[in-house]
């Protein structure tokens, strides 16, 4: 290990392994997706691809053994649940997600590969940067090492929040009774309009904290920042808000319930300041 606690040569091997795994996953997905005309298949490998990177980093890495395998385990459990949920949704739909048709309208095959599969692969490599660095880093013998259990706890909490929010949403969608409300505003959805995305963001904030237990890991903060951007702006919450604007009761729901971070809801009819 160098003076910073990072084995530079090993880090290069970890990064190379992560890149190889990502290229393999995205290539296989692109071939299948383009053959079947379902470019939205890429959604199903977002989580599993990150899980595969974490496992590859743990195998190739020579940093602190406990940390690299704990991160691999936490990421893999998160990835398996998310990937299974999205794969199930895709299996029960014969139509491609209209977001992809709109986004890729008129594009050539090469453009689709670049805009969808290459872009997602690059995002996976950036988001997983803390895990890659941690796999090639030693833990310091200082109080800073306590960030590891804190980070792992945040990851577990985030995964639990995301899973519970998705379960509550699935139960709501499955309801067919006349009393079904037009908007899901109970449970976690009564505290945040996007609790699943919030939980997801916590998972990657926790991975960053665990990596930051070694000082160089702190420099990977753009990774969780990118994940939060993707979840809030690029493909997640903001886009969902635009799609839901015209649903009956949704504007009242926006006034009462926090956008992202869970907060106590406002009473019906109570004005939310700043909106």
N, C-alpha and C positions, 0 to 999 in steps of 0.2 A: 504494500500500500504506500502511496505517496504521502507527503506531509499533510495533504488535505483529507486523507482517509479514503481516497478514491484510487482504485487500481485502474489507471488509464488504459492499459492494454486489455484488461478484462472487460472494461466498459465498452471498448470498441467491438469486442466479440459479442457482448450482450446486444448492442445496437444492431450488429449485423444479423444476429439470430432473430431479433424482433422484426427487422425489415424483411427477412426471408419468409418468416411465418406469415406476415401481413400480405406479402406479394402472393403467396400460395393461396391464402384464404380468398383474397379479392379476385384473383384470376379464376379460380374454380367457380366462384359465385357469378362472375361476369359471364362465363361460358354458359352456365345453366340459365341465368336470367335472360340473356339475349336470345337463347334458343327458344325459350318459352314465352317471350314477350312480356316478362314480368320483372321489370327493372326494380320494382319495390322489394324484390328478394334481398336486396342489399341491407334492408332494415334488420333482417333476421341475423345477420352476422356481425352487427356492430358490437354487441356484448360478447359473443363467443370469440370474436377476433381479439378483443382486449384481454379476455381470459387466456387465450393461447399465447399472447405476448408475455403475460405475467408468468405463465408456466415455463416458457422458453427462457425467460430471464432468470428464473430460479434454478433451472437446470445448468445453464451456461455460467451464471454468476458465481463469483468466489467471495462475495461480501458476506456480511453477517448471515449465517445460515437461518437462524430463527426468523429474522425479519423477511428475508426473501421468500421463504416458504409460507410464512403467515400472510404476506401480501398476495402470493399466488393463490392461496386457499380462499381468502376473502373475495378476491376478484373473480375467481372461478365460480363460486357459489352465486354471486351476484349475476354473473354472465349467463349461467345455466338457466336461472329463473327467467331473466329478461328474454334470452333467446328463445326459450320454450314458449313463452307467452306470445311473442311476435310471430313465431313459426305457426302456432296454432291459429292465430288470426288470419295469416296468409292462406293456410290450408282451407279455411272456411269461406274464402272469397275467390270467385272466378274472375274478378275484374282487378286490374292494376289500380293501385292508389292513384286517384285523379291528380294528386300533387305532382307526380312524376310525368304524367302525360302533359300537364300544363308547363312544367319546368323544361321539359326536353322536346317540346313540339318542334318538328322540322329538323332536329339535330341528326347528324350522321352517326354511324356506329362509333367511329373514333371519338367524336365529341361526347357521346354518351359515356363511353369508357372513362374519358378524362374527367367529366363533370360529376360522375357518380362514384365509380369504383376507385379511381386513383385519388380523388379528393377524400373519400372516406378513409382510405388506407393511410394517407398522410395525416389526417386528423387523429387516427388511432395511434400513430407513432408519437405525435406530439402529446396527446392526452396521457399516454402511458409513460412519458419521460421520467416522472418521479420513481415509478417502479423499476425502470431500467437502471437509473442511477443508483437506487438503493441496492440493487442486486450486485453491484460492483463496489460497494462502500462498506467500510467498517463502522461500527457504532462507537462513539466516543465514551470514555470512562468519566463522563460528567453528567450533571443533572439534565443536560439536553437530551439524553437518551430516553428520558421519560416521555418524549413526544411520540415514541413508537406505540406504547399501549394506548395513549390518547388518540392517536390517529386511527388505530385499528378499531377502537370503540366507536369513533365517529363513522367509520366505514360500515360497521355492523348496524348502527342506529339508522344511517341513511338507507341501507338496503331494506331494513325492516319497515321504514316509513314508506318507501317506494312500493314494496310488496303489498302492504296493507292498503295503500291508496288504490293500487290496481285491482285488488280483490273487491274493494267496496265499489269501484267503478263497474267491474264485471257483473256484480250482483244487481246493480242498478239497471244495467243494460238488459239483463235477463228478465226483468220484471215485465209482466204483461197485464197487471191488474189496473183497474180504472183509477185507483188512488196514486198511481205513479206520478210523481211531480215532474214538471217539464225540465227542471234543472236539479242535478244532484248537489245538494247543499247540506248534507249531514255527514257525520263522521269527520275524517280529516278534510273532506271537501267543504266543510263548514268553517274551516280555519284558513284554508288556502285554496285558491282557484286552481292551483297546479301542484298539489302535494307530491304527486309521483315524480315530477321534474325536480322539485326541491330535494326529495330524498336521493335522487340520482346525483344531484350536485354534491350532496354531503359525502357520498361514497368517494368522490374524487378529491374533495377537500381533505378527507381523512387519509387518502393515499399520499397526498402531498405532505401532510403533517408527519406521517410515518417516515417518509423519505427525509424530511427536514430534521429528523433526529441526528443526522449527519449534516454538518454545516453546509456543504455544497448542495444538498438537497433543497435548501431554501431558494436557490436560484431557479428552480423549476416551477415557480409560481405561475408562469404563463400557461402551464398545462391545465390546472383547475380553472383558470380564468377563461381559457378557450372552451372548456366543457360548459361552464356557466353561460357563455355567449351562445353556444349552440342550443342549449336547453331553453334559454329565455328568448333569444332574438332570431337566430337563423332558422331553426327547424322545429322549435318547440312552442313555448307558451304564447308568444306574440302572434304566431300564425294561427294557433288555435283560437285565440281571442277574436281575430278577424273573422274566422269561419263561424263563430258562435254569436256574433253581434245581433243577428236578427231573430234568434230563438226567443220565444216568449219567456219573459222573466229574467233574461240574462243580464240586462242592464241594471236591474235592481240587485241581482247577485253581485255584480261588479261593485256596486256602491257599498254593499254590506261586508264583503269578504276580501281579505288581503289577496293581492295579486300572486305573490310567490312565497315569501316567508310566512309560516303559520302564525296568525295573531288572533286574539279573541274577536269574534264577529260583531258587527254592529247590529243593533236591533232593526227590525224591518221599519222602513220609513225614516230612520235616522240618517242624516246627511253625513257622508264621509268627507272630511275636509281635504282640500288639495285636488279634488277631482272636478 
